[in-house]
Structure formats: structure tokens, C-alpha cells
């Protein structure tokens, strides 16, 4: 498994999201300033709503741009199965007979990646599961609650 390619896939995914958010922000700005957005009466808030939307989308685009830049600078550590899990680790675990794959990264939390035919979930170290995995080693178990039921993750691989 080439972790550099996995991180590149995450970067590319965030770039795609950034382009979509930038386009949506531009459309919202256009809608806010368009001639037809002029209020028809004192209760017409279409332009104001479009302006708020454009501002929120611009802020999201700035955050995504920062995440893409961080990934372009990031060099994942070379880990072997004896090392503890830390940021930059790719972790394969068993959860009640199902294989789960996690990529620990400072950015991109919640992103799902399909890489080499397998699903990977991006976790940040501040997420509950990310916090639980940091420092664990091969063979360790992590207990967690999913939809009100306790499950156990057994760490099978660390890359």
C-alpha cells in the first residue's frame, strides 16, 4: 500500500470539493448583486440571504484551500507495525467481523475515500475515534459506542 497515493487521493478529493464550493459562492454572490435581487418591499430579503450564503461558502472555500495546502506540504511518517498510531497513519481494524480502514490526518475529517477498491474513512486526531486510536498499537482493542451499542475495534495493521 502506498500511503503517499492515499494522501494524494484525499488532496484531490478536497480540491474537487473546493472547486464546487467556489462555484457555489460565486453563484451566490452573483445572486446577491443581480438586478432582480433588489428588494420589492421591506420584507423581501432574497439579496440579504444570498449575501449570507455567499459569505458562508467563501469561508468554507478558504478552509478547504487551507486543507489542500496543508496536504501538499504534509509528508506522512513511515510507520511499521511496531510503531504507535499517530497522525499520518493508515490503520486497518476489525469491528465485529468487518474490516474498517482509517487514515489519520489533521485535515479532511469525515471524508470517505475509495482507494484501490477499498473504502477509507479520514479521521482527525480531535475526533472521538481518532483520539481513541492515537497511541494504540498492533493488536490493541478500542471500545466505542455506535448507535447506542458497544463495539470493539481490533487493530490489525498499521502503515
For each residue, the residues with C-beta under 8 A, 3 or more apart:
1: 6 90 116 159
2: 5 6
3: 6 7 76 88 90 159
4: 7 8 76
5: 2 8 9 115
6: 1 2 3 9 10 90 103 113 115 120
7: 3 4 10 11 71 74 76 103 105
8: 4 5 11 12
9: 5 6 12 13 113 115
10: 6 7 13 14 71 103 105 108 111 113 122
11: 7 8 14 15 68 71 72
12: 8 9 15 16
13: 9 10 16 17 108 111 113
14: 10 11 17 18 64 67 68 71 107 108 111
15: 11 12 18 19 68
16: 12 13 19 20
17: 13 14 20 21 64
18: 14 15 21 22 61 64 65 68
19: 15 16 22 23
20: 16 17 23 24
21: 17 18 24 25 57 60 61 64
22: 18 19 25 26 57 61
23: 19 20 26 27
24: 20 21 27 28 57
25: 21 22 28 29 54 57 58 60 61
26: 22 23 29 30
27: 23 24 30 31
28: 24 25 31 32 50 51 53 54 57
29: 25 26 32 33 50 51 54
30: 26 27 33 34
31: 27 28 34 37 46 47 50 54
32: 28 29 37 47 48 50 51 53 54
33: 29 30 37 47
34: 30 31 37
35: 38
36:
37: 31 32 33 34 46 47 50
38: 35 47
39: 42 44 45 46 47
40: 44
41: 44
42: 39
43:
44: 39 40 41 47
45: 39 48 49
46: 31 37 39 49 50
47: 31 32 33 37 38 39 44 50 51
48: 32 45 51 52
49: 45 46 52 53
50: 28 29 31 32 37 46 47 53 54
51: 28 29 32 47 48 54 55
52: 48 49 55 56
53: 28 32 49 50 56 57
54: 25 28 29 31 32 50 51 57 58
55: 51 52 58 59
56: 52 53 59 60
57: 21 22 24 25 28 53 54 60 61
58: 25 54 55 61 62
59: 55 56 62 63
60: 21 25 56 57 63 64
61: 18 21 22 25 57 58 64 65
62: 58 59 65 66
63: 59 60 66 67
64: 14 17 18 21 60 61 67 68
65: 18 61 62 68 69
66: 62 63 69 70 107
67: 14 63 64 70 71 107 108
68: 11 14 15 18 64 65 71 72
69: 65 66 72 73
70: 66 67 73 74 106 107
71: 7 10 11 14 67 68 74 105 107 108
72: 11 68 69
73: 69 70
74: 7 70 71 88 105 106
75: 88
76: 3 4 7 88
77: 86 88 89
78:
79: 83 85 86 88 89 158 159
80: 83 158
81: 138 157 158
82: 137 138
83: 79 80 86 89 137 158
84: 134 135 136 137
85: 79 89 91 104 133 134 135 136 137 155 158
86: 77 79 83 89 104 134 135
87: 104 105 106 125 134
88: 3 74 75 76 77 79 104 105
89: 77 79 83 85 86 103 104 133 158 159
90: 1 3 6 101 102 103 104 120 157 158 159
91: 85 101 102 103 104 133 155 157 158 159
92: 99 100 101 155 156 157 158 159
93: 99 100 101 102 142 153 154 155 156
94: 97 98 99 100 153 154 156
95: 98 100 151 152 153 154
96: 151 152
97: 94
98: 94 95
99: 92 93 94 156
100: 92 93 94 95 121 153
101: 90 91 92 93 118 119 120 121
102: 90 91 93 120 121 122 123 129 133
103: 6 7 10 89 90 91 113 120 121 122 123
104: 85 86 87 88 89 90 91 123 124 125 130 133 134
105: 7 10 71 74 87 88 108 109 122 123 124
106: 70 74 87 124 125
107: 14 66 67 70 71 124
108: 10 13 14 67 71 105 111 122 124
109: 105 122 123 124 126 127 130
110: 121 122
111: 10 13 14 108 121 122
112: 119 120 121 122
113: 6 9 10 13 103 119 120 121 122
114: 117 118 119 120
115: 5 6 9 118 120
116: 1
117: 114
118: 101 114 115
119: 101 112 113 114
120: 6 90 101 102 103 112 113 114 115
121: 100 101 102 103 110 111 112 113
122: 10 102 103 105 108 109 110 111 112 113
123: 102 103 104 105 109 127 129 130 133
124: 104 105 106 107 108 109 127 130
125: 87 104 106 130 131 134
126: 109 130 131
127: 109 123 124 130 131
128: 131 132 144
129: 102 123 132 133 142 144
130: 104 109 123 124 125 126 127 133 134
131: 125 126 127 128 134
132: 128 129 136 142 144
133: 85 89 91 102 104 123 129 130 136 142 155
134: 84 85 86 87 104 125 130 131
135: 84 85 86
136: 84 85 132 133 140 142 155
137: 82 83 84 85 140 155 158
138: 81 82 155 156 157 158
139: 154 155
140: 136 137 154 155
141: 152 153 154 155
142: 93 129 132 133 136 152 153 155
143: 150 151 152 153
144: 128 129 132 150 151 152 153
145: 148 149 150 151
146: 149 151
147:
148: 145
149: 145 146
150: 143 144 145
151: 95 96 143 144 145 146
152: 95 96 141 142 143 144
153: 93 94 95 100 141 142 143 144
154: 93 94 95 139 140 141
155: 85 91 92 93 133 136 137 138 139 140 141 142 158
156: 92 93 94 99 138
157: 81 90 91 92 138
158: 79 80 81 83 85 89 90 91 92 137 138 155
159: 1 3 79 89 90 91 92
